[in-house]
């Protein structure tokens, strides 16, 4: 991952809780990085590539909670916002979100058009 310009995560449908949880590999990566000191970890994080979430077959409207149009990047950032609550499950969910946002300073989302039959 440190040798590439982009880390592309390819998923189908929408960015939901299950899709975020599937990125638990980031948690494993953080455990490896934490074995070094904070300084070494920060130096490695500074070399991380841009994270690009490719969402295929996306069928939802890109709107915020007020019905205003948003960009795919804003949609991704909204999906990566931490959730409220203190239960173990919420803490675990937020852990992956925090790791994604701290490891990948540059993030973007792309939604190709849906294929059609004719």
C-alpha positions in Angstrom: 0.0 0.0 0.0 2.9 2.4 0.7 4.2 2.0 -2.8 1.0 3.1 -4.6 -0.6 6.5 -5.2 -4.1 5.2 -4.5 -5.7 2.6 -2.3 -8.9 1.7 -4.1 -11.6 0.0 -2.2 -14.2 -1.5 -4.5 -17.7 -2.1 -3.2 -21.2 -2.6 -4.5 -24.4 -0.8 -3.5 -23.9 2.0 -0.9 -21.6 2.9 1.9 -23.4 1.4 4.8 -22.4 0.0 8.2 -21.5 -3.4 6.7 -19.3 -1.8 4.0 -17.4 0.2 6.7 -17.0 -2.8 8.9 -15.5 -4.7 5.9 -12.6 -2.3 6.1 -11.5 -3.9 9.4 -8.2 -4.6 7.7 -7.4 -1.1 8.6 -7.7 -2.1 12.3 -5.2 -4.9 11.7 -2.9 -2.4 10.0 -3.1 0.0 13.0 -2.1 -2.8 15.3 1.0 -3.4 13.3 1.9 0.3 13.2 1.3 0.8 16.9 4.2 -1.6 17.7 6.5 1.3 16.8 6.5 4.6 18.5 4.2 7.5 17.8 6.9 9.3 15.7 7.4 6.3 13.5 3.7 5.7 13.1 3.2 9.4 12.0 6.0 9.2 9.5 4.4 6.1 7.9 0.9 7.6 7.9 2.3 10.7 6.1 3.3 8.3 3.3 -0.1 6.7 2.9 -1.8 6.9 -0.5 -5.1 8.6 -1.3 -8.0 6.4 -0.3 -10.5 6.0 -3.1 -13.8 4.3 -2.4 -15.3 3.0 -5.7 -19.0 2.3 -5.2 -20.5 0.4 -8.1 -24.2 0.0 -8.8 -25.1 3.0 -6.5 -28.8 3.6 -6.7 -29.5 6.2 -3.9 -29.8 9.9 -4.3 -26.9 11.9 -3.1 -28.6 14.2 -0.6 -28.0 15.3 3.0 -30.5 15.1 5.8 -32.1 18.3 4.5 -32.6 17.1 1.0 -29.8 19.2 -0.5 -27.5 17.6 -3.1 -24.1 16.5 -2.0 -21.0 15.3 -3.8 -19.7 11.7 -3.6 -16.9 12.9 -1.4 -19.3 14.5 1.0 -21.3 11.3 1.0 -18.1 9.4 2.0 -17.2 11.9 4.7 -20.8 11.6 6.2 -20.5 7.8 6.2 -17.1 8.1 8.1 -18.5 10.4 10.8 -18.4 8.9 14.3 -21.6 7.7 15.7 -23.0 8.8 19.0 -23.1 6.4 21.9 -20.9 4.6 24.4 -21.8 0.9 23.9 -19.0 -1.5 23.0 -20.5 -1.9 19.5 -20.6 1.8 18.8 -17.0 2.2 20.1 -15.9 -0.6 17.8 -17.6 0.9 14.8 -16.2 4.3 15.5 -12.7 2.8 15.9 -12.6 1.8 12.3 -13.9 5.2 11.2 -11.3 7.0 13.2 -8.5 4.8 11.8 -9.7 5.4 8.3 -9.8 9.1 8.7 -6.4 9.3 10.5 -4.5 7.0 8.2 -5.9 8.3 5.0 -5.7 12.1 5.1 -6.7 12.3 1.4 -10.0 10.5 0.7 -12.4 10.5 -2.2 -15.4 8.6 -3.5 -16.3 7.7 -7.1 -19.6 6.3 -8.3 -19.5 5.1 -11.9 -22.8 5.2 -13.8 -24.9 2.1 -13.6 -24.6 -0.2 -16.6 -27.8 -0.5 -18.7 -29.1 -3.3 -21.0 -29.5 -1.2 -24.2 
